[in-house]
Amino acid sequence: MDISVVIPLLNEEESLYELHDWIAKVMQSNRYSYEILFVDDGSTDNSWNIIEELSQKNPNVKGLKFNFNYGKSQALNAAFKKAKGDVVITMDADLQDNPEEIPDLYNLIVNKKHDLISGWKKKRYDSKIRKNIPSKLFNSVARKTSGLHLHDFNCGLKAYKNEVVKNIDVYGEMHRYIPVLAKNAGFSNIDEKVVQHQARKYGKTKFGMDRFINGFLDLITINFLTKYGKRPMHLFGLLGTFMFIIGFFASLFIGISKLVKLYNHEPTILVTNNPWFYIALAAMVIGSQLFLAGFLGELILRSKRKEKRYSISKEINM
């Protein structure tokens, strides 16, 4: 199979017919073998019924339905496990991503041998205050911290070699950082393509301003996991050892100073009345805790088992 088109959605009943027809037209005109994999992320409208109807008319339409709104990352992760196409293309269901981009994205993966192509909505039709300015700030920080020079990390329109989606685990809200996850998995041939952005035709956005706060927190998480996810002792053990040594030598200094003053019959105070004693003691306790955290991290890492983070209640043609 040439292409798997993965479409996560939440309450997008108005756009599904039009989106399906548009994708099918592009596929047929280019003679691709394909599947359209809709992932209903707990919709409360008529979206799933429409997907069932489309699957009856077009056997290339497949569907997954969550019994709860688990989030876009979980929807993508479930679809990636099912996708069969040599090239996997993701896009949003709100018609803001243009299916006419599919042939060029496919060509970049198959003929130009890229591992991943990320869309870049260079000209946007969103509110500047609500999306444009925060997106530019967010992408600037993501570029500097990840080392990937992409302009639009959060663009829903992306193309992947099938091998890429089978080797990454998308969880939490990490869909924003799939290029970073791919890079960490050893796929280095990552690039971007300017794609057409279209104004939302139906409904309203499902994401608020809180997504940018969550995005920055996720960025911190993924950078930590990138550097220390496989060796937590290197961070916690180093910090713990450093803190313990500071506390130990500070305590040693306080004790020796006390003994010297007693030997010279100089006035002195109880060690427990010295505020520096408690600072030194706290440093030793914190150091020990950090060191233990490193050990626990190593133990957890070695006994790690992947959790099931979503529940699929229904499937079509899978």
MOJOQUI-V151400 format. One record per residue. RES is the residue in one letter. OMEGA is omega in degrees with one decimal (NA if undefined). D_LAST is the distance of its C-alpha to the last C-alpha in Angstrom with 1 decimal. Layout:
[[RES OMEGA D_LAST] [RES OMEGA D_LAST]]
This chain:
[[M -176.2 14.2] [D -168.9 16.8] [I 166.4 15.3] [S 176.0 12.5] [V -177.2 13.9] [V -176.3 13.2] [I 172.5 14.9] [P -176.0 15.7] [L 174.7 17.7] [L 178.0 20.1] [N -179.9 21.8] [E -174.2 21.6] [E -176.7 21.5] [E -171.2 24.4] [S -169.6 22.8] [L 179.5 19.3] [Y -177.6 20.4] [E 180.0 22.7] [L 178.5 20.5] [H -178.3 17.8] [D -179.1 20.6] [W 179.3 22.2] [I -179.0 19.3] [A 179.0 18.6] [K 179.2 22.3] [V -178.9 22.6] [M -178.1 19.9] [Q -178.9 21.4] [S 178.7 24.9] [N 177.0 24.2] [R 175.5 22.2] [Y 164.0 19.3] [S -168.7 16.0] [Y 168.3 13.5] [E 174.4 10.4] [I -174.7 11.1] [L 176.7 9.2] [F 175.6 11.2] [V -179.8 11.8] [D -174.5 14.1] [D 176.0 16.6] [G -179.5 18.3] [S 177.6 19.6] [T 177.7 22.3] [D -174.2 22.6] [N -173.9 20.7] [S -176.2 18.0] [W 177.8 15.1] [N 178.1 16.6] [I 177.7 16.9] [I 177.1 13.3] [E 178.9 12.5] [E 179.8 15.5] [L -179.2 14.5] [S 177.4 11.1] [Q 179.4 13.5] [K -176.0 15.8] [N -178.1 13.7] [P 177.3 10.7] [N 179.1 10.3] [V 177.7 9.6] [K -177.2 6.4] [G 171.6 7.4] [L 178.7 8.3] [K 173.3 11.6] [F 177.3 14.4] [N -179.4 17.1] [F 178.3 19.7] [N -177.6 20.6] [Y 179.3 20.1] [G -174.9 20.9] [K -178.9 19.7] [S 179.8 19.7] [Q 177.5 17.4] [A 178.6 14.9] [L -178.6 15.2] [N 178.9 15.1] [A -179.1 11.7] [A -179.9 10.3] [F 179.8 12.4] [K -177.1 11.0] [K -172.8 7.5] [A -176.3 9.4] [K -176.0 10.2] [G 175.7 13.2] [D 176.5 16.7] [V 178.5 17.6] [V -179.5 15.9] [I 177.0 17.6] [T 174.1 17.7] [M 179.0 19.6] [D -175.2 20.6] [A -172.2 19.9] [D 179.1 23.7] [L 175.0 24.6] [Q 173.3 26.8] [D -173.4 24.9] [N 178.4 25.5] [P 178.0 22.8] [E 177.7 25.8] [E -172.9 25.8] [I -178.7 22.7] [P 179.7 24.6] [D 178.4 27.2] [L 178.0 24.8] [Y -179.5 22.9] [N -179.5 26.4] [L 178.7 27.5] [I -173.1 24.7] [V -174.2 24.8] [N 179.5 28.5] [K 173.0 30.2] [K 173.9 28.3] [H 174.8 27.6] [D -176.3 25.3] [L 174.0 24.7] [I 179.7 26.1] [S 177.9 26.7] [G 175.8 27.7] [W 177.7 31.2] [K -173.8 32.0] [K 176.5 35.7] [K -175.5 36.7] [R 178.2 35.3] [Y 177.4 35.7] [D 173.4 35.4] [S -178.3 38.3] [K -177.1 40.4] [I -173.8 41.5] [R -174.5 38.2] [K -172.3 35.9] [N -177.1 37.7] [I 176.8 40.4] [P 179.9 38.3] [S 179.9 35.6] [K 178.2 38.4] [L -179.7 39.8] [F -178.5 36.5] [N 178.2 35.6] [S 178.8 39.1] [V -179.1 39.0] [A 179.0 35.5] [R -176.3 36.9] [K -176.1 40.0] [T -176.2 38.3] [S -176.0 35.3] [G 176.6 37.2] [L -176.0 34.6] [H 177.7 36.3] [L -177.7 33.6] [H -172.9 34.8] [D -177.6 31.7] [F -170.8 29.6] [N 178.8 27.8] [C -178.6 26.7] [G -177.9 23.1] [L -179.7 23.0] [K 175.8 22.4] [A -176.3 21.2] [Y 164.2 20.3] [K -175.4 20.2] [N -179.7 17.0] [E -178.8 19.2] [V -175.9 20.4] [V 178.7 17.3] [K -175.7 16.6] [N 175.1 20.2] [I 179.8 20.8] [D -177.3 20.3] [V -176.8 20.4] [Y -179.9 21.8] [G 172.8 24.5] [E -174.5 25.2] [M 178.0 25.0] [H 177.5 22.9] [R -171.8 26.4] [Y 179.2 27.1] [I 176.1 24.1] [P 178.7 26.6] [V 177.4 28.8] [L 178.9 26.1] [A 178.5 25.4] [K 179.7 29.1] [N 178.9 29.5] [A 175.0 26.9] [G 179.3 29.0] [F -170.7 27.7] [S -176.5 30.9] [N -175.5 30.4] [I -178.8 29.5] [D 179.2 30.9] [E 178.2 30.6] [K 175.7 30.8] [V -179.6 32.5] [V -179.0 30.1] [Q 175.8 31.0] [H -178.0 30.8] [Q 178.7 30.9] [A 179.2 32.3] [R -176.5 30.0] [K -177.5 30.0] [Y 172.5 28.7] [G -179.7 29.1] [K -176.5 30.2] [T 179.5 29.0] [K -176.4 27.2] [F 177.3 29.1] [G -179.1 32.8] [M -178.8 35.5] [D -178.9 34.4] [R -180.0 31.6] [F 174.9 34.3] [I 177.9 35.9] [N -179.6 32.6] [G 179.2 32.0] [F 177.5 35.4] [L 177.2 34.9] [D 179.0 31.6] [L 176.4 33.4] [I 179.9 36.0] [T -175.2 33.4] [I 176.3 31.6] [N 175.7 35.0] [F -179.0 36.1] [L 179.3 33.1] [T -175.4 33.5] [K -171.2 37.1] [Y -177.1 37.2] [G -179.1 33.7] [K -179.7 34.3] [R -177.3 38.0] [P -179.4 38.9] [M -179.6 42.2] [H 178.1 43.4] [L -175.1 43.5] [F 178.8 44.3] [G 179.3 46.6] [L 179.2 48.5] [L -179.7 49.0] [G 179.0 49.9] [T -179.6 52.4] [F -179.5 54.0] [M -178.3 54.4] [F 179.3 55.8] [I 177.6 58.3] [I -179.1 59.5] [G -177.9 60.0] [F -178.1 61.6] [F 175.6 64.2] [A 178.0 64.9] [S 179.1 65.7] [L 179.4 67.7] [F 179.6 69.7] [I -179.8 70.4] [G -179.9 71.6] [I 178.3 73.8] [S 179.2 75.3] [K -178.9 76.1] [L 179.8 77.9] [V -179.7 79.8] [K 177.7 81.1] [L -179.5 82.1] [Y -179.2 83.9] [N 179.0 85.8] [H 176.4 86.6] [E 178.1 84.9] [P -179.7 83.5] [T 179.6 79.8] [I 175.8 77.2] [L 178.5 74.9] [V -178.2 71.7] [T 175.7 69.7] [N 179.5 71.6] [N -178.2 70.4] [P -179.9 67.4] [W 177.5 66.3] [F -178.9 65.9] [Y 175.8 63.1] [I 178.9 61.4] [A 179.6 61.6] [L 178.9 60.3] [A 178.8 57.4] [A 179.5 56.5] [M 179.2 56.6] [V 179.3 54.4] [I 177.8 51.8] [G 179.0 51.9] [S 179.9 51.3] [Q 177.9 48.3] [L 179.2 46.8] [F 177.5 47.3] [L 177.5 45.7] [A 176.8 42.7] [G 178.0 42.3] [F 179.6 42.4] [L 177.5 39.9] [G 178.9 37.5] [E 179.4 37.8] [L 178.9 37.2] [I -179.2 34.1] [L -177.3 32.8] [R 179.3 33.3] [S -174.5 31.7] [K 173.6 28.7] [R -179.1 25.4] [K -180.0 22.3] [E 172.8 21.7] [K -171.1 18.6] [R 179.9 19.3] [Y 179.7 16.9] [S 178.9 15.3] [I -177.5 11.8] [S -178.6 12.8] [K 175.7 10.0] [E 176.2 6.3] [I 172.9 5.5] [N -177.7 3.8] [M NA 0.0]]
